[in-house]
Amino acid sequence: MSLIKYRIKNIPLWFKPYYYFHSYVGAIIIYCYKWLVLKTCKIKIEGQEYIDQNPARIESVWHYIGALYWLGLQDSTPYVQFSHPLWYMYKIIIVLRWLGCKVVIGSTGYGGREAADKIVQEIKKGFCSCITPDGPAGPFKEIKKGVLHMSLQSGVPVIPVQCESNLSFPIFWNWDKKRIPFFFSTITIRYQKPIFVTEENFDEIHKELAIAMGD
């Protein structure tokens, strides 16, 4: 029986024992992997001044390097984050909460607009959020305008993020082959100049954002 249709909030009773066991074991593995990445990898930050100047912000990073960025991120506490509601994402939600993030469940096609409104309210309180504007399922490097709407509504800038590791491997079965860093690699995170979204520049700013993210 396919489990694809199930979401976090409608897991059938017969599946729950395995589901929670699987989710927490997966969360422990991911949490430990991130801990080892931070302990063994060299993290290089460029553009830190843009982060310091904009504590409330929306960071924008391509989906295929989103995991690479989060594994190298040293402080996750000021973040409020989206999570896809499909069942297999629960382990990610657990890890995000362990890292001190607020989590709002929703994504494109799954209550995304309502989730975005909730995140905007948190950003107005001083939180930041990291968005993968071509996620959760593509098309590859094609920006959906939700990130721009959130910036316009919250009044905070979008900060494009580039991220790379000199040693990483792809998750081949993922739609965009997202990258994961090896231990003892060098992870470079580059924060780009903030982009302020207005009603006047809204229609063309996504091109500037794509270039700044490393299109």
N, C-alpha and C positions, 0 to 999 in steps of 0.2 A: 504493500500500500504506500503510495507516494505521500511524503510528508511536506512537499513543496507548498501545499495550500495552507498549512498551519502557520499561525502567527503566535507571537509571544503570549497573547492574552487568550488564546483559544486552544491551548494544548490539550489533547484528549487525556482523560484520566489514566488510561492504560499505558500511555507513553511517558507520563510525568516522572516516575522513578528513574528511568534511564535518562530522560531529558535533563533533569537537574544534576544527576551524576556527571553526565557528559559535559554539561555547561560549566560546572565548577572545576572539573579537571582541566578542561580547555582553558578556562580563565587563569588557573594557576600556572599552566605552561606558558601562556602569553605574558603574564605578569613577571614570571621568572626570566623569560627571554628578554624582556625590556630591561629588567634589572641588570642582567649580564651585559647587554649592549651598553648601558650607561657606565658600567664598571670597566669594560674592556676597550671600548671604542673612544677615539678622539673626536670630540664634537667641536666643530668650528662654526662660529656664528658671525655672519656679516650683516650689517644693517641693524644692529641692536638698538641704535638710537631711534629708529622708527617705532620700535616696540615700546621703548621707554616713554616716548612722547605721546603714545596713543594706547593707554592701558585698556580702554574700551575700544574694541576694533573687531573687524571681521577679517580673518586670514583666509586666503584663497590658494589652494594647492591642487594640482592635478591628482585625480584618483589613483593613478598608477604609482605615485610616490607618496600617497597619503600615509600608508603604513610606515614607510621609511621615515617620514617626518615625525610621526607620533612616537616611534620607538626611540628616536633621538632627542625628543623633547624632554627637557630636564625638569620643567615645572608645569604641571597640568591643572593645578588648583583653580586658576582664574577662569576656566573654560566652562561653557555650557554647550552641549553637543547634540546634534541629531543622531538618531540610530534607526536603521531600517528595522521594521517590526517583524520580519520573517523569523521563524523559530530559531534558526541557527545563529542569529545575531546576539542571543542572550549572553553568551560568554563575553562578547565585546562590551556589552552594557555593564556586566559585573566588573570587568577590568577598569573601565572608565570611572566607575564609582569608587573603586579601590584607590584610584589615582587622584580622587578629590574632585572629579568633574560632576557637574549637573548633567543629567541626560534627559532629553525630550525625545519621545518615540514618534517617528514619522519620517517619511521621505516621499519622493516623487511617486504619485499614484497611491500612496498610503497615508492620507491625512497630512501631506506635506505642508499645505498652506497653513493649517491650524498649528502645526508644530513650529513653523517659521514665525508665526505671530507670537508664540510663547517665548521663543528665543530672542526675538526683538525686544520684548519687555525686559528680559534679563540683561541684555546688552545695555539697555538704557539705565540699568542699575549699576553698571560698571564692569560687567563681565565681558569676556571676549569669546569668539567662536571661530572654529576652523571649518571651512566649507570646501568640499570637493565639487566644483560646479559642473563637472561632466559625469558625476556619479548619480545614483549608485550603479547604473548599468549602461552608461554611454549615451550617445556615441563618443568615441575616444577624442579627447581634447576639444569637445564642442561645449561651449559654455551655455548653461541654462541661466536665464535671467533672474532666477530666484535670489541669487547672491546680491545682485544689483538692487532689487526691490528691498531686501533686508537692510542694505546700507542706506538707501534713501529714507526708509521708514525710521531707522534708529538714529540717523544723523551722524554715524561714525564712519570712518574711512574703511575701504577695503585695502588690505596690505597683501600684495601678491607674494607668494613664497616659492622659492626654488630650493630643491633639496636633492642631494646626490651622495652616493657612497662609492669609494674607490673599490670596494668589494661587496657585492650584493648578488642575490639570486632572485629569479622570477618565480611567482606562483603560476605554473603553466596552465592550470585548469581555470584560472580566473580570467574573466573576459578581457581585461587589459594587461594581464601578466604583471600584476603589481609587484614592486620590488621590496625585498627584505634584506637588511644589512647582515653581513657576516660579523662574527665577533672579531675584535682587534682591527676593525677597519676604521677609516676616517670618514665621518659624516659631516658634510658641509651644508649648513642651512643659511640661505640668503634671503633676508627680508628686503623687499623692494620698496621704492618710494610709495607712500600712501596715495590711494586714488579716491578722490571725493566724488560721489555720485550726486548729480543734481537732475532736476527735470529737464534742464536744457541739454545736458550732455548724455542723457540716459541711453539714447538709441545707438550712439557710436562708441560708448566707453568700453563695451565688451571686447572690442578689437584691441584697445590699449591694454586691457587686463590680460588677454590671452598672450600678447607679446611679452608683458612683464612676467608672466608665469613661466615663460620659456617655451612659447609655441614653436 
